[in-house]
Amino acid sequence: SQQGEEDPQALSIQEGENATMNCSYKTSINNLQWYRQNSGRGLVHLILIRSNEREKHSGRLRVTLDTSKKSSSLLITASRAADTASYFCATPSNTGNQFYFGTGTSLTVIP
Amino acid sequence: NAGVTQTPKFQVLKTGQSMTLQCAQDMNHEYMSWYRQDPGMGLRLIHYSVGAGITDQGEVPNGYNVSRSTTEDFPLRLLSAAPSQTSVYFCASSDQATNEKLFFGSGTQLSVL
């Protein structure tokens, strides 16, 4: 399988705390993407980081990428109850025709 | 702009029945794909298409057929449903030129008894 893996599988934090989740992948990549899935809904694209970038910010999101370790991390700062969701990393194949998703991290933010 | 629309939202089938999951997008995306999501397994690609008339297999294609007669529509057919096909199915599309951002439908929850 080409799937990556997220770590931890589940994370529970208090509102206002930071949440960090990690993703490991298996093949060389052009970019890595993070998606959010609210319960019972489809996935929503959050942020993309290219293979030549080490860090990227978008609002309260910070993504890092270490291609030598084939890993990425997603940091959500000052978490809110509305951030409660599952988070997935995804990497496209070399042709860009297939996307490989990790197994996801379930984040619960307690008000 | 509706984005990606999937129907039905819920479906219960008996083993051996056939059905079609519908997917339509109004963003003029060339790339469309079908995933299934199972607990602890993440999303797995079933089939994908890079344009009208072109389809290809993903990671778990067995038991499923697809066709792409128009840019807008990408139906997924279950030929003879099996309990192992109980899952949540998602359709996703993207702009083939960049292929950097998938847009997902809201999903179809399928139970096969």
HADDOCK unambig.tbl for C-alpha pairs under 7 A between the chains (distance, minus, plus):
assign (segid A and resid 41 and name CA) (segid B and resid 106 and name CA) 5.11 0.50 0.50
assign (segid A and resid 41 and name CA) (segid B and resid 107 and name CA) 6.79 0.50 0.50
assign (segid A and resid 42 and name CA) (segid B and resid 104 and name CA) 5.56 0.50 0.50
assign (segid A and resid 42 and name CA) (segid B and resid 105 and name CA) 5.62 0.50 0.50
assign (segid A and resid 42 and name CA) (segid B and resid 106 and name CA) 4.37 0.50 0.50
assign (segid A and resid 42 and name CA) (segid B and resid 107 and name CA) 6.03 0.50 0.50
assign (segid A and resid 43 and name CA) (segid B and resid 104 and name CA) 5.77 0.50 0.50
assign (segid A and resid 44 and name CA) (segid B and resid 103 and name CA) 6.91 0.50 0.50
assign (segid A and resid 44 and name CA) (segid B and resid 104 and name CA) 6.88 0.50 0.50
assign (segid A and resid 45 and name CA) (segid B and resid 101 and name CA) 6.56 0.50 0.50
assign (segid A and resid 45 and name CA) (segid B and resid 102 and name CA) 6.82 0.50 0.50
assign (segid A and resid 96 and name CA) (segid B and resid 99 and name CA) 6.47 0.50 0.50
assign (segid A and resid 101 and name CA) (segid B and resid 42 and name CA) 6.33 0.50 0.50
assign (segid A and resid 101 and name CA) (segid B and resid 43 and name CA) 5.77 0.50 0.50
assign (segid A and resid 102 and name CA) (segid B and resid 42 and name CA) 5.78 0.50 0.50
assign (segid A and resid 103 and name CA) (segid B and resid 40 and name CA) 6.11 0.50 0.50
assign (segid A and resid 103 and name CA) (segid B and resid 41 and name CA) 5.54 0.50 0.50
assign (segid A and resid 103 and name CA) (segid B and resid 42 and name CA) 3.99 0.50 0.50
assign (segid A and resid 104 and name CA) (segid B and resid 42 and name CA) 6.30 0.50 0.50
